[in-house]
Amino acid sequence: MTDQKTLRDDHTSDMAEFWRDVKEARQEKRANNRASSAALLAEAGVPFASKNMGAHLIVEGKDCFIDFWPGTGKWISRNGQKGFGVRNLLSHIGAARAQGEK
């Protein structure tokens, strides 16, 4: 009976360690996304304001502002369009600018 409990405890410990590692990896990924997304926007010459230590960026679109959360990649334009990813955001802004210039 004691051996069975020890095996169960070892399994629980292994699972806890696994999920701690997953959590740490996700946090690192989000931090990396925050830094690289801001760099990509700046490199593309897209004006934006950083809020909450870079967790929320307010990006200037052609006809409205766009709320962008680089940690997750989620963005929502204030006219209702939604998307994910900094590259899709840049594409959306480029498409909006191209339409406005025609």
N, CA, C and O atoms as CSV, one atom per row, in Angstrom:
chain,resi,resn,atom,element,x,y,z
A,1,MET,N,N,0.824,-1.184,0.000
A,1,MET,CA,C,0.000,0.000,0.000
A,1,MET,C,C,0.874,1.255,0.000
A,1,MET,O,O,0.575,2.231,-0.688
A,2,THR,N,N,1.959,1.217,0.782
A,2,THR,CA,C,2.853,2.363,0.849
A,2,THR,C,C,3.546,2.590,-0.490
A,2,THR,O,O,3.728,3.734,-0.908
A,3,ASP,N,N,3.937,1.500,-1.171
A,3,ASP,CA,C,4.588,1.630,-2.472
A,3,ASP,C,C,3.653,2.289,-3.478
A,3,ASP,O,O,4.083,3.115,-4.283
A,4,GLN,N,N,2.384,1.925,-3.431
A,4,GLN,CA,C,1.407,2.496,-4.354
A,4,GLN,C,C,1.263,4.003,-4.115
A,4,GLN,O,O,1.189,4.783,-5.065
A,5,LYS,N,N,1.226,4.392,-2.879
A,5,LYS,CA,C,1.102,5.808,-2.554
A,5,LYS,C,C,2.348,6.565,-3.023
A,5,LYS,O,O,2.237,7.684,-3.523
A,6,THR,N,N,3.504,5.977,-2.871
A,6,THR,CA,C,4.745,6.612,-3.304
A,6,THR,C,C,4.754,6.797,-4.815
A,6,THR,O,O,5.174,7.848,-5.299
A,7,LEU,N,N,4.305,5.811,-5.563
A,7,LEU,CA,C,4.228,5.930,-7.012
A,7,LEU,C,C,3.269,7.055,-7.408
A,7,LEU,O,O,3.556,7.834,-8.317
A,8,ARG,N,N,2.153,7.129,-6.732
A,8,ARG,CA,C,1.170,8.170,-7.015
A,8,ARG,C,C,1.771,9.542,-6.713
A,8,ARG,O,O,1.596,10.486,-7.484
A,9,ASP,N,N,2.476,9.645,-5.595
A,9,ASP,CA,C,3.112,10.909,-5.232
A,9,ASP,C,C,4.176,11.299,-6.259
A,9,ASP,O,O,4.292,12.469,-6.625
A,10,ASP,N,N,4.951,10.313,-6.720
A,10,ASP,CA,C,5.970,10.585,-7.736
A,10,ASP,C,C,5.323,11.078,-9.026
A,10,ASP,O,O,5.824,12.009,-9.656
A,11,HIS,N,N,4.220,10.460,-9.417
A,11,HIS,CA,C,3.511,10.847,-10.626
A,11,HIS,C,C,2.968,12.272,-10.491
A,11,HIS,O,O,3.081,13.078,-11.415
A,12,THR,N,N,2.381,12.572,-9.340
A,12,THR,CA,C,1.852,13.908,-9.089
A,12,THR,C,C,2.979,14.931,-9.132
A,12,THR,O,O,2.826,16.012,-9.702
A,13,SER,N,N,4.096,14.590,-8.536
A,13,SER,CA,C,5.248,15.479,-8.530
A,13,SER,C,C,5.765,15.721,-9.949
A,13,SER,O,O,6.108,16.848,-10.308
A,14,ASP,N,N,5.818,14.657,-10.751
A,14,ASP,CA,C,6.258,14.787,-12.148
A,14,ASP,C,C,5.313,15.677,-12.939
A,14,ASP,O,O,5.756,16.509,-13.730
A,15,MET,N,N,4.011,15.506,-12.728
A,15,MET,CA,C,3.031,16.325,-13.439
A,15,MET,C,C,3.128,17.783,-13.015
A,15,MET,O,O,3.041,18.681,-13.852
A,16,ALA,N,N,3.307,18.020,-11.729
A,16,ALA,CA,C,3.441,19.394,-11.236
A,16,ALA,C,C,4.675,20.055,-11.840
A,16,ALA,O,O,4.633,21.215,-12.250
A,17,GLU,N,N,5.754,19.317,-11.890
A,17,GLU,CA,C,6.990,19.846,-12.478
A,17,GLU,C,C,6.803,20.135,-13.966
A,17,GLU,O,O,7.271,21.157,-14.467
A,18,PHE,N,N,6.122,19.239,-14.666
A,18,PHE,CA,C,5.839,19.428,-16.087
A,18,PHE,C,C,5.070,20.729,-16.313
A,18,PHE,O,O,5.442,21.529,-17.171
A,19,TRP,N,N,4.002,20.941,-15.547
A,19,TRP,CA,C,3.166,22.133,-15.748
A,19,TRP,C,C,3.878,23.407,-15.320
A,19,TRP,O,O,3.631,24.468,-15.892
A,20,ARG,N,N,4.756,23.325,-14.327
A,20,ARG,CA,C,5.577,24.490,-13.973
A,20,ARG,C,C,6.487,24.863,-15.142
A,20,ARG,O,O,6.661,26.041,-15.454
A,21,ASP,N,N,7.065,23.849,-15.783
A,21,ASP,CA,C,7.931,24.087,-16.939
A,21,ASP,C,C,7.142,24.689,-18.104
A,21,ASP,O,O,7.621,25.596,-18.783
A,22,VAL,N,N,5.944,24.184,-18.326
A,22,VAL,CA,C,5.091,24.708,-19.400
A,22,VAL,C,C,4.754,26.171,-19.129
A,22,VAL,O,O,4.820,27.006,-20.031
A,23,LYS,N,N,4.397,26.475,-17.894
A,23,LYS,CA,C,4.051,27.849,-17.526
A,23,LYS,C,C,5.238,28.782,-17.758
A,23,LYS,O,O,5.079,29.870,-18.310
A,24,GLU,N,N,6.415,28.359,-17.340
A,24,GLU,CA,C,7.618,29.163,-17.520
A,24,GLU,C,C,7.913,29.388,-18.998
A,24,GLU,O,O,8.274,30.496,-19.395
A,25,ALA,N,N,7.765,28.355,-19.811
A,25,ALA,CA,C,8.009,28.480,-21.253
A,25,ALA,C,C,7.011,29.447,-21.893
A,25,ALA,O,O,7.386,30.239,-22.757
A,26,ARG,N,N,5.765,29.389,-21.482
A,26,ARG,CA,C,4.756,30.307,-22.021
A,26,ARG,C,C,5.064,31.749,-21.636
A,26,ARG,O,O,4.914,32.653,-22.458
A,27,GLN,N,N,5.490,31.972,-20.406
A,27,GLN,CA,C,5.836,33.317,-19.962
A,27,GLN,C,C,7.010,33.870,-20.769
A,27,GLN,O,O,7.009,35.037,-21.160
A,28,GLU,N,N,8.003,33.029,-21.013
A,28,GLU,CA,C,9.152,33.449,-21.812
A,28,GLU,C,C,8.733,33.768,-23.239
A,28,GLU,O,O,9.202,34.747,-23.819
A,29,LYS,N,N,7.860,32.957,-23.804
A,29,LYS,CA,C,7.379,33.169,-25.169
A,29,LYS,C,C,6.627,34.493,-25.274
A,29,LYS,O,O,6.841,35.257,-26.216
A,30,ARG,N,N,5.745,34.765,-24.306
A,30,ARG,CA,C,4.990,36.024,-24.333
A,30,ARG,C,C,5.927,37.223,-24.188
A,30,ARG,O,O,5.738,38.234,-24.864
A,31,ALA,N,N,6.927,37.125,-23.322
A,31,ALA,CA,C,7.892,38.214,-23.150
A,31,ALA,C,C,8.665,38.452,-24.448
A,31,ALA,O,O,8.891,39.598,-24.838
A,32,ASN,N,N,9.062,37.387,-25.106
A,32,ASN,CA,C,9.755,37.491,-26.389
A,32,ASN,C,C,8.838,38.122,-27.436
A,32,ASN,O,O,9.278,38.965,-28.218
A,33,ASN,N,N,7.569,37.718,-27.454
A,33,ASN,CA,C,6.609,38.295,-28.402
A,33,ASN,C,C,6.451,39.792,-28.177
A,33,ASN,O,O,6.380,40.561,-29.137
A,34,ARG,N,N,6.394,40.213,-26.911
A,34,ARG,CA,C,6.244,41.642,-26.618
A,34,ARG,C,C,7.410,42.442,-27.193
A,34,ARG,O,O,7.205,43.485,-27.813
A,35,ALA,N,N,8.620,41.959,-26.991
A,35,ALA,CA,C,9.806,42.672,-27.475
A,35,ALA,C,C,9.889,42.660,-29.000
A,35,ALA,O,O,10.118,43.701,-29.615
A,36,SER,N,N,9.706,41.509,-29.605
A,36,SER,CA,C,9.878,41.418,-31.051
A,36,SER,C,C,8.744,42.104,-31.816
A,36,SER,O,O,8.981,42.661,-32.888
A,37,SER,N,N,7.528,42.075,-31.291
A,37,SER,CA,C,6.410,42.737,-31.975
A,37,SER,C,C,6.599,44.247,-31.982
A,37,SER,O,O,6.379,44.896,-33.004
A,38,ALA,N,N,7.001,44.804,-30.859
A,38,ALA,CA,C,7.246,46.247,-30.799
A,38,ALA,C,C,8.373,46.631,-31.760
A,38,ALA,O,O,8.301,47.665,-32.424
A,39,ALA,N,N,9.399,45.807,-31.832
A,39,ALA,CA,C,10.511,46.077,-32.747
A,39,ALA,C,C,10.047,46.028,-34.202
A,39,ALA,O,O,10.440,46.874,-35.005
A,40,LEU,N,N,9.222,45.054,-34.547
A,40,LEU,CA,C,8.714,44.948,-35.921
A,40,LEU,C,C,7.848,46.155,-36.289
A,40,LEU,O,O,7.956,46.679,-37.398
A,41,LEU,N,N,6.995,46.596,-35.370
A,41,LEU,CA,C,6.163,47.766,-35.636
A,41,LEU,C,C,7.026,49.010,-35.828
A,41,LEU,O,O,6.794,49.793,-36.750
A,42,ALA,N,N,8.015,49.193,-34.965
A,42,ALA,CA,C,8.901,50.349,-35.075
A,42,ALA,C,C,9.693,50.306,-36.374
A,42,ALA,O,O,9.853,51.324,-37.047
A,43,GLU,N,N,10.182,49.132,-36.718
A,43,GLU,CA,C,10.951,48.948,-37.948
A,43,GLU,C,C,10.115,49.277,-39.180
A,43,GLU,O,O,10.631,49.806,-40.165
A,44,ALA,N,N,8.822,48.963,-39.121
A,44,ALA,CA,C,7.917,49.242,-40.239
A,44,ALA,C,C,7.454,50.696,-40.253
A,44,ALA,O,O,6.765,51.124,-41.179
A,45,GLY,N,N,7.836,51.454,-39.221
A,45,GLY,CA,C,7.452,52.856,-39.164
A,45,GLY,C,C,6.012,53.080,-38.753
A,45,GLY,O,O,5.434,54.125,-39.050
A,46,VAL,N,N,5.431,52.109,-38.072
A,46,VAL,CA,C,4.044,52.213,-37.625
A,46,VAL,C,C,4.023,52.883,-36.255
A,46,VAL,O,O,4.630,52.374,-35.312
A,47,PRO,N,N,3.328,54.026,-36.131
A,47,PRO,CA,C,3.265,54.690,-34.826
A,47,PRO,C,C,2.412,53.902,-33.829
A,47,PRO,O,O,1.352,53.380,-34.176
A,48,PHE,N,N,2.890,53.827,-32.594
A,48,PHE,CA,C,2.131,53.134,-31.553
A,48,PHE,C,C,2.526,53.680,-30.189
A,48,PHE,O,O,3.614,54.228,-30.014
A,49,ALA,N,N,1.635,53.525,-29.238
A,49,ALA,CA,C,1.892,53.893,-27.846
A,49,ALA,C,C,1.901,52.620,-27.019
A,49,ALA,O,O,1.055,51.743,-27.195
A,50,SER,N,N,2.859,52.531,-26.125
A,50,SER,CA,C,2.995,51.356,-25.270
A,50,SER,C,C,2.332,51.623,-23.926
A,50,SER,O,O,2.581,52.654,-23.302
A,51,LYS,N,N,1.504,50.711,-23.489
A,51,LYS,CA,C,0.824,50.797,-22.194
A,51,LYS,C,C,1.137,49.543,-21.390
A,51,LYS,O,O,1.454,48.495,-21.951
A,52,ASN,N,N,1.045,49.662,-20.075
A,52,ASN,CA,C,1.202,48.518,-19.182
A,52,ASN,C,C,2.519,47.777,-19.422
A,52,ASN,O,O,2.547,46.552,-19.534
A,53,MET,N,N,3.606,48.547,-19.500
A,53,MET,CA,C,4.959,47.999,-19.706
A,53,MET,C,C,5.055,47.131,-20.962
A,53,MET,O,O,5.741,46.109,-20.959
A,54,GLY,N,N,4.378,47.531,-22.021
A,54,GLY,CA,C,4.468,46.833,-23.293
A,54,GLY,C,C,3.470,45.710,-23.482
A,54,GLY,O,O,3.447,45.086,-24.543
A,55,ALA,N,N,2.642,45.434,-22.481
A,55,ALA,CA,C,1.660,44.357,-22.606
A,55,ALA,C,C,0.516,44.743,-23.539
A,55,ALA,O,O,-0.145,43.871,-24.103
A,56,HIS,N,N,0.278,46.047,-23.705
A,56,HIS,CA,C,-0.800,46.542,-24.564
A,56,HIS,C,C,-0.223,47.669,-25.411
A,56,HIS,O,O,0.317,48.640,-24.881
A,57,LEU,N,N,-0.340,47.537,-26.716
A,57,LEU,CA,C,0.103,48.588,-27.622
A,57,LEU,C,C,-1.120,49.170,-28.317
A,57,LEU,O,O,-2.008,48.438,-28.753
A,58,ILE,N,N,-1.155,50.478,-28.413
A,58,ILE,CA,C,-2.218,51.141,-29.162
A,58,ILE,C,C,-1.582,51.602,-30.460
A,58,ILE,O,O,-0.772,52.529,-30.486
A,59,VAL,N,N,-1.968,50.934,-31.532
A,59,VAL,CA,C,-1.356,51.121,-32.842
A,59,VAL,C,C,-2.221,52.069,-33.665
A,59,VAL,O,O,-3.450,51.995,-33.642
A,60,GLU,N,N,-1.556,52.956,-34.386
A,60,GLU,CA,C,-2.270,53.905,-35.230
A,60,GLU,C,C,-2.544,53.271,-36.588
A,60,GLU,O,O,-1.618,52.975,-37.342
A,61,GLY,N,N,-3.828,53.064,-36.893
A,61,GLY,CA,C,-4.229,52.554,-38.190
A,61,GLY,C,C,-4.581,53.707,-39.111
A,61,GLY,O,O,-4.427,54.868,-38.733
A,62,LYS,N,N,-5.049,53.408,-40.307
A,62,LYS,CA,C,-5.396,54.463,-41.264
A,62,LYS,C,C,-6.600,55.271,-40.794
A,62,LYS,O,O,-6.584,56.501,-40.825
A,63,ASP,N,N,-7.639,54.571,-40.359
A,63,ASP,CA,C,-8.871,55.270,-39.998
A,63,ASP,C,C,-9.281,55.106,-38.535
A,63,ASP,O,O,-10.277,55.688,-38.105
A,64,CYS,N,N,-8.529,54.327,-37.771
A,64,CYS,CA,C,-8.837,54.176,-36.345
A,64,CYS,C,C,-7.632,53.584,-35.627
A,64,CYS,O,O,-6.677,53.126,-36.254
A,65,PHE,N,N,-7.696,53.601,-34.322
A,65,PHE,CA,C,-6.648,52.974,-33.521
A,65,PHE,C,C,-6.921,51.480,-33.410
A,65,PHE,O,O,-8.055,51.022,-33.548
A,66,ILE,N,N,-5.861,50.742,-33.158
A,66,ILE,CA,C,-5.951,49.291,-33.035
A,66,ILE,C,C,-5.316,48.893,-31.711
A,66,ILE,O,O,-4.165,49.236,-31.441
A,67,ASP,N,N,-6.061,48.175,-30.892
A,67,ASP,CA,C,-5.537,47.651,-29.637
A,67,ASP,C,C,-4.841,46.329,-29.930
A,67,ASP,O,O,-5.431,45.420,-30.515
A,68,PHE,N,N,-3.589,46.233,-29.520
A,68,PHE,CA,C,-2.772,45.053,-29.818
A,68,PHE,C,C,-2.109,44.564,-28.542
A,68,PHE,O,O,-1.475,45.334,-27.820
A,69,TRP,N,N,-2.262,43.283,-28.278
A,69,TRP,CA,C,-1.630,42.637,-27.136
A,69,TRP,C,C,-0.559,41.703,-27.680
A,69,TRP,O,O,-0.857,40.564,-28.039
A,70,PRO,N,N,0.697,42.176,-27.746
A,70,PRO,CA,C,1.748,41.390,-28.400
A,70,PRO,C,C,2.091,40.077,-27.701
A,70,PRO,O,O,2.615,39.164,-28.339
A,71,GLY,N,N,1.808,39.965,-26.422
A,71,GLY,CA,C,2.101,38.708,-25.726
A,71,GLY,C,C,1.331,37.543,-26.310
A,71,GLY,O,O,1.861,36.441,-26.455
A,72,THR,N,N,0.071,37.798,-26.644
A,72,THR,CA,C,-0.777,36.758,-27.240
A,72,THR,C,C,-0.917,36.922,-28.745
A,72,THR,O,O,-1.282,35.979,-29.447
A,73,GLY,N,N,-0.624,38.126,-29.241
A,73,GLY,CA,C,-0.762,38.402,-30.671
A,73,GLY,C,C,-2.145,38.889,-31.055
A,73,GLY,O,O,-2.389,39.184,-32.225
A,74,LYS,N,N,-3.049,38.980,-30.105
A,74,LYS,CA,C,-4.422,39.388,-30.408
A,74,LYS,C,C,-4.486,40.881,-30.697
A,74,LYS,O,O,-3.852,41.683,-30.010
A,75,TRP,N,N,-5.259,41.251,-31.724
A,75,TRP,CA,C,-5.508,42.658,-31.988
A,75,TRP,C,C,-6.970,42.872,-32.373
A,75,TRP,O,O,-7.613,42.017,-32.982
A,76,ILE,N,N,-7.465,44.048,-31.992
A,76,ILE,CA,C,-8.844,44.435,-32.298
A,76,ILE,C,C,-8.818,45.896,-32.720
A,76,ILE,O,O,-8.410,46.767,-31.952
A,77,SER,N,N,-9.256,46.155,-33.947
A,77,SER,CA,C,-9.335,47.554,-34.373
A,77,SER,C,C,-10.591,48.155,-33.763
A,77,SER,O,O,-11.563,47.450,-33.492
A,78,ARG,N,N,-10.560,49.423,-33.559
A,78,ARG,CA,C,-11.682,50.078,-32.892
A,78,ARG,C,C,-12.880,50.254,-33.812
A,78,ARG,O,O,-13.901,50.815,-33.413
A,79,ASN,N,N,-12.751,49.769,-35.052
A,79,ASN,CA,C,-13.920,49.712,-35.924
A,79,ASN,C,C,-14.488,48.295,-35.997
A,79,ASN,O,O,-15.404,48.026,-36.774
A,80,GLY,N,N,-13.933,47.384,-35.175
A,80,GLY,CA,C,-14.519,46.056,-35.031
A,80,GLY,C,C,-13.773,44.892,-35.644
A,80,GLY,O,O,-14.101,43.743,-35.347
A,81,GLN,N,N,-12.778,45.139,-36.493
A,81,GLN,CA,C,-12.047,44.023,-37.090
A,81,GLN,C,C,-11.109,43.416,-36.058
A,81,GLN,O,O,-10.540,44.125,-35.228
A,82,LYS,N,N,-10.954,42.093,-36.118
A,82,LYS,CA,C,-10.127,41.365,-35.167
A,82,LYS,C,C,-9.132,40.492,-35.903
A,82,LYS,O,O,-9.347,40.115,-37.056
A,83,GLY,N,N,-8.047,40.176,-35.228
A,83,GLY,CA,C,-7.073,39.279,-35.812
A,83,GLY,C,C,-6.023,38.870,-34.806
A,83,GLY,O,O,-6.062,39.265,-33.641
A,84,PHE,N,N,-5.072,38.062,-35.283
A,84,PHE,CA,C,-3.968,37.585,-34.459
A,84,PHE,C,C,-2.662,37.703,-35.227
A,84,PHE,O,O,-2.608,37.457,-36.432
A,85,GLY,N,N,-1.629,38.076,-34.526
A,85,GLY,CA,C,-0.284,38.098,-35.082
A,85,GLY,C,C,0.142,39.466,-35.564
A,85,GLY,O,O,-0.629,40.194,-36.190
A,86,VAL,N,N,1.390,39.805,-35.260
A,86,VAL,CA,C,1.908,41.107,-35.645
A,86,VAL,C,C,2.020,41.229,-37.164
A,86,VAL,O,O,1.808,42.313,-37.707
A,87,ARG,N,N,2.346,40.151,-37.850
A,87,ARG,CA,C,2.443,40.211,-39.316
A,87,ARG,C,C,1.070,40.423,-39.945
A,87,ARG,O,O,0.944,41.162,-40.921
A,88,ASN,N,N,0.050,39.784,-39.399
A,88,ASN,CA,C,-1.307,40.024,-39.893
A,88,ASN,C,C,-1.745,41.451,-39.593
A,88,ASN,O,O,-2.458,42.065,-40.387
A,89,LEU,N,N,-1.324,41.975,-38.457
A,89,LEU,CA,C,-1.629,43.361,-38.113
A,89,LEU,C,C,-0.965,44.308,-39.105
A,89,LEU,O,O,-1.599,45.242,-39.598
A,90,LEU,N,N,0.304,44.069,-39.396
A,90,LEU,CA,C,1.005,44.903,-40.376
A,90,LEU,C,C,0.350,44.816,-41.749
A,90,LEU,O,O,0.235,45.822,-42.449
A,91,SER,N,N,-0.068,43.641,-42.126
A,91,SER,CA,C,-0.770,43.462,-43.392
A,91,SER,C,C,-2.083,44.220,-43.400
A,91,SER,O,O,-2.430,44.868,-44.388
A,92,HIS,N,N,-2.812,44.139,-42.299
A,92,HIS,CA,C,-4.088,44.847,-42.175
A,92,HIS,C,C,-3.873,46.359,-42.277
A,92,HIS,O,O,-4.636,47.049,-42.954
A,93,ILE,N,N,-2.866,46.862,-41.624
A,93,ILE,CA,C,-2.573,48.296,-41.673
A,93,ILE,C,C,-2.142,48.696,-43.079
A,93,ILE,O,O,-2.557,49.736,-43.590
A,94,GLY,N,N,-1.311,47.869,-43.699
A,94,GLY,CA,C,-0.858,48.151,-45.069
A,94,GLY,C,C,-2.006,48.153,-46.044
A,94,GLY,O,O,-2.062,48.998,-46.937
A,95,ALA,N,N,-2.941,47.200,-45.885
A,95,ALA,CA,C,-4.109,47.126,-46.770
A,95,ALA,C,C,-4.977,48.349,-46.561
A,95,ALA,O,O,-5.505,48.914,-47.518
A,96,ALA,N,N,-5.126,48.763,-45.297
A,96,ALA,CA,C,-5.958,49.932,-45.002
A,96,ALA,C,C,-5.321,51.185,-45.595
A,96,ALA,O,O,-6.024,52.044,-46.127
A,97,ARG,N,N,-3.996,51.298,-45.508
A,97,ARG,CA,C,-3.300,52.465,-46.058
A,97,ARG,C,C,-3.388,52.473,-47.572
A,97,ARG,O,O,-3.593,53.525,-48.178
A,98,ALA,N,N,-3.232,51.289,-48.198
A,98,ALA,CA,C,-3.299,51.207,-49.661
A,98,ALA,C,C,-4.687,51.606,-50.162
A,98,ALA,O,O,-4.798,52.295,-51.177
A,99,GLN,N,N,-5.741,51.186,-49.468
A,99,GLN,CA,C,-7.095,51.548,-49.869
A,99,GLN,C,C,-7.320,53.043,-49.700
A,99,GLN,O,O,-8.002,53.661,-50.516
A,100,GLY,N,N,-6.756,53.630,-48.653
A,100,GLY,CA,C,-6.919,55.049,-48.400
A,100,GLY,C,C,-6.188,55.915,-49.397
A,100,GLY,O,O,-6.580,57.059,-49.629
A,101,GLU,N,N,-5.135,55.393,-49.988
A,101,GLU,CA,C,-4.340,56.154,-50.950
A,101,GLU,C,C,-4.923,56.124,-52.346
A,101,GLU,O,O,-4.552,56.952,-53.178
A,102,LYS,N,N,-5.828,55.195,-52.630
A,102,LYS,CA,C,-6.406,55.077,-53.982
A,102,LYS,C,C,-7.376,56.183,-54.267
A,102,LYS,O,O,-7.952,56.235,-55.354
